[in-house]
Amino acid sequence: MLARRATLRQGIICYEVITWIILWLAFTNRESYVNPLLEVKNISKSFGTVRALSNVSFDLEKGKILGFVGDNGAGRTTLLNILSGGLRPSDGEICIQGKEVQFKSPADAMKKGIAIVYQSLELVDIAKVWENFFMGRELTKRIGPLVFLDVEKMKRITAESITKYGHTFNIEREIGELSGGQRQIIAVTRAIEANPQILLLDEPTHGLSKRIIKDIFDLLRRAKEEKDTSIIITSQWYEQVRDFIDDVIVLRRGEIAGHFDAESADKVKIFKLAMGLAN
């Protein structure tokens, strides 16, 4: 009888412990269920008397791909520059996982999990492929009291990363010797391998062939599937990104003119909203 009571008491204690663990886990992780990964609230940006963005608000869930489309002057690049720390907003706030953040620089944004691939790519033509791959985040090794660049490791990781995504480049070549498509692939691969939570891409399809665009989208899909990366991509033309995105936001003169999921998006409606031909 005593043994049976002891067993029952142990079972009750075990149940209570498990219950408290479950409650604690639910409490400590509640923000991941309640809050989207990224919240942009009423972001505005003015350059003197020019209003580039006006009260732009949206959310981005983890592992989702959001597209921004609009004509020239819509505010797409300005928005990405704000999200990546290149510009400070005039008004509004940015939250990551429910906590407000203010970026001092792109490096600061990167520390908080946001990377960007600019339309200009930000590659150095006279530097080699592997040097560009690690520019600004160089790997080092220590030999006694001295610290040196770990050149061999950077070369190896660059070659492995490019090969992993199905491409082959001579990493000793200067970036200026590569084609525009090859340069874009290097820039996107470099950003993905930095392991950001959120990857921003400003017009990554501009001026590229259909084959290279497919290659880039394949890279990004793999990042989404394997790393659960959230992605924001901009384009002047909805047709270039419609098969890739989960949602699309139309910008018109710095304001949101429409927001659609992939299933309900209509290319004619989006074109008219972007051109100011519809409300």
N, C-alpha and C positions, 0 to 999 in steps of 0.2 A: 504493500500500500504506500509506504514511504517513497519507494523507488518510483512508483507511478506518479505521485504528487510532484516529485522532483523533476521528472521528465516533462510533466505538464507545465510546471513553472518555467523551465528552460525554453519550452516552446513559446510561451507567452512573451518572455523577454526577447527572444529572437524575432518574433513578429513585430514587437514594438520598435526594436532597433531598425529593422528593415523599413518600417513605416516612416520613421524619422529620417532615414537616409533618403528615401524617395521624396519626402517633403522638402528636405534641404536642397536636393538637386533641382527640384522644380522651382524653388525660390531663387537659387543662385543663377539659374539659366532662364529665368522668366523673360528677360529682355530680348533674348534671341527668338522668342516666340511672338512677343508683342510688337517689337520694333523691326522695321525693315533695316537692311544693311546701311542704306544711305537715304537720308531725308534732306531735301532741299526746300527751304521755306521762304517764300517771298523774296528771292534773290533779285536785287536790282543793281545796275552799274551805270554810272554816268561818266562821260569824259567831257568835262566842262558843261556846256549846255546840251550836249548830245546824249540822249538816253539810249544806251546800247541794250540794256535788259530792263524789264519792268515786271516785278512781282512774279518771277518764275518759281513754280513749286512742283515738285514731283517726288516719288519714292522709287527706290531700286531694291528689289529683293535679291537675296543671295543666289548666285547661279543663273541670274536672268540677263537677257540682252535687250538693251533699250536703244532705240534709234532716234536721232534728232535730224529732221529734214527741214529745209527752207531755202529760200533764194539768198543771193548775196546780200549781206547786211542784216540777215535775220538774227544774228547774235550767237550762232553756234560756237564759233571759235572763242568768243569772249566767255561764254559759259564754261567751256572746258578749261580755259586758262584760270578761271576762278576755282573750279573744282580741283585743279592740280596745283594750286598755290602760286601761280604765276601772276595773278591779279587778286586784289582784295575787293570784295563787294562793297558797294556804297550802302546797301541795306540788306537785311535778311540774315539767315543763318543756315549753317550746314551741320548735320548731325550724322555721326557714324555709330551704329548700334545704340541709338538713343541718347548719345552724348554729344553735346555741341563741340565743334572743333573750329579752330581758326588757324589757317596755315600762314606761316611766315615766308615760305618759299616752296618751290617744287620738291626740294630735298626733305623739307618738313612734312609735306603731304605724303611723300614716299615712305617715310617712317611710320605714318599712320595707315599705310596700306593702299595708297592711290598712285598709280603710274600712268604716264601719258606717252603716246606716240604722236608727235606733232606732224602736221602736214609737211613741214620742212625737214622732218626726220631727225634734225639735230645730230647729224653724223659729221665727222671730220674727214674731209676728202683725202688729206695727205696721211692719215693714220691708217694702220692695217685693220683688217676685219676683227682680229682678236682684241686689238687695242680699243676699238670702238665698242666692242661687246662689253667691256668692263670699265669704260671711261666713267670716272666719278665714283666707282665702287671697286677699285683695284684690290686684288688679293695680295697679301704679304706673308712672308715667312721670317722667322727669327733664327739667326745663327749667332749664338752667344748673346752679347748685348746689342747686336746690330739687327736692323730690320731691313729686309730687301723685298722688292716686288717678286711675287712668285709667278714668273713669266711662264714656266712650263705648265703649271696648273691652270693658268688662265687660258693658255692655248688649248690644252686638253679639253677643258669644259666647253669652250667655244665650239670646237670641232664636234664634240659629242652632242651638244644641244642642237646644232644645225642638222646633224645627221639624224637625230631622233625624230625630227619633224619632216624627214624625207627629202632633204636638200643636201647638196654637196658644194662647198666653196673652198677655194684655197685661202685659208685664214691668214696667209702671209701677204695677200694682195691688198693694195690700198683701196679704200672704199671708193675713191674717185674713178677707179677702173671698172667698177661694176655697173650693170644696167639699173634703170630706175626700179624695176621689179625686184631685182636682187637686193637692192638697198632697202626697199620696203620690207622684204622678208627678214633681213638682218635686224631692222629696227623693231619689228613686231616680236621676233623670237627673243631678242634681248629684253624687251619689256615683260614678256611672259615668264622668262626664266628668273626675273627678279621677284617672282611670286607675290604679286599684289593681290589684295582682296578685290580691288576695283581697277579695271583697265580702261582707260580713255583713249579713243582713237579719232583724230581729227582728219576727216576726208581720206581715209586710207586707200580708197579705190580710185582716187583722182588720177587720170592719165594713164591707167594701167590696162593691160590686155585682160580679156576674160579669163585666160588661163591663170595669170598671176592673181587675179581677184579670187578665183576659186582656191588657189593655194593658200592665200591669206585667210580666207574664211575657214578653210580646213584647220589651219593653225589655231584659230580662235575657238572653233568648236571643240577641239581637243583640250584646250585650256579650260573651257567651261566644263567639260565632262570629267577630266582627270583632276583638276585643281579646284573645281566649283567656283571659278572666277566669275565675278559679275562684270559686265561689259557695257560701256556707253560708246556708241559709234555715231559719227555725224556724216551727212552726205547732202549734197544739193538735190539729189534725185532719189526719190523713194524706191524706184525700180531697182536701183543698184544694191539695196540692202534688204528688200522686202522678204526674201527667202531665208534671211539670216536672223532677223530680230524677233523678239517676243512681243514687244510693244513699240509704238512709234508716236513721237510727239512732233507736231508741226509748229515751227517758230515763224512768226511774221513780225518784222520790225521790233524784235526784242520781247515779244509777248507770245504766250502760248495760244495758238489758234485752234488746236485740236489735239486730242489724245485718244489713240485707238489701240486695241489689241490686234494681234496678227490676223485673227479670223475675221474681225469686223472692218479692218482697214480697206478702204476703196481708193485705188490709185487716182481716179478722176477727182474725187472729193479732196484728197490730200493735195493734188496739184492746184486745184482752185483755191484752197485755203492758203497754200504757200505763196500764191501769186496775188492774193487779195481779191479774188474773184468770187469768193463765197464767205459766208459767216458761220 
